[in-house]
Amino acid sequence: MKTFTPREIVSELDKYIIGQKEAKRAVALALRNRWRRQQVAPELRDEIAPKNIIMIGPTGVGKTEISRRLAKLAQAPFIKVEASKFTEVGYVGRDVESIIRDITDLAVKMAKDEERVKVQEKAQEMAEERLLDLLLPPVTSVGFAAQQDPQRLMQERELQKSTREKLRALLREGKLDDRVVEIETTEQKLPVVEIFSTAGIEEMDLNIKDMFANIFPKKTKRRSVKVPEAVKILNQEEAQRLIDMDKVVKQAIERVEQSGIVFIDEIDKIAGRESGHGPDVSREGVQRDLLPIVEGSTVNTKYGMIKTDHILFIASGAFHVSKPSDLIPEFQGRFPIRVELKSLGKEDFIRILKEPENALTKQYVALMETESIKLNFTDDSIAEISEMATIVNDRMENIGARRLHTIMERILDDISFDAPDMIAAGGHKEIVIDAKYVRDRLSDIIKDEDLSKYIL
């Protein structure tokens, strides 16, 4: 896990998320506390529990993006789940323990990819040797005369070696790229198994795929491919052989337990007291099911037992209808840090369109450049787009910064559609998007409220 100071974490998040200083500070402290915990004496380290966070704020203000960027920054296993996807036992839905199974799978993949990078150089060397064996099979037997004459035997071997080195040079220079070689690859054909019941299937301790992999033998298949593709296939096979899966799994389990981040979205959808009828019947049940994992329990996965005591949980919800106090007290108690995210206004939208490294305007400019069209957004056009987004959000459902996506698509609809024809017809290569252009594209929709409900 990379180490950043809280100030550095906030400044990194500022590159992608506008505003929401309080939320950024809260997650920066949570991440820094993880590093601090690792420096503490072992006997006290296990006693320090993570301070889980609950983010409260309307949709489209950056709750999910903050958590996603945080995980990327920390290079930690991160999973985003929706609370409404889980329902208590007896109702259709997923078992809450599948959260931990999924994040463990992700951590194993992360550790495997890192290990693959480490063995890449060795794998390339081995793949090259295998390919040279295919291009120039080694001399396994020599003639009777050569056997009787040691000098001649040495000459034949030297000649073989020199030819092999010449081939190696040609291979590295790319002069053999058009040659076709026949390689032998292993493939695993597993029978199709249909399971008609989903109840409790995730609790099965046996990994069916691995079980069948051991029962059914691996088949080899001969393929004729060009040299570059053969290098790629052989490289992957050698890397797979060199990776120590026991080490990978051990690293992954430790990473999940010590630095895993679980983001539970739509937490407000499971808030509210049980009414005893209708769709609310399982809401409190989901909270009770989630509680052991958030509190700290041991979950059985195909890679072994995972302890959830030190996984950081970040929950978020709009809480339009319900309130955080509607969550059961035990569940509330496990989220000691509460952060309120503010709604976005015109000034925020202007900054969102201009400042982040992945700003929407920059994305559209890059997309149109692929068609040899240069888009130029003027400052007054950005102000006009922000004004329109604010108006539509105020009139209808406030969906925050997501409104900018719909408005930008509407404004650039004609340009996106006609772009290939413009260049073919020798049309304009530079298009200026100004306030007048924005108003012309959106004026009818903004006036007609019924229409704007569907289009924006």
Order of alpha helices (4+ residues) and beta strands (2+ residues): alpha-alpha-alpha-beta-alpha-beta-alpha-alpha-alpha-beta-alpha-beta-alpha-alpha-beta-alpha-beta-beta-beta-alpha-beta-alpha-alpha-beta-alpha-alpha-alpha-beta-alpha-alpha
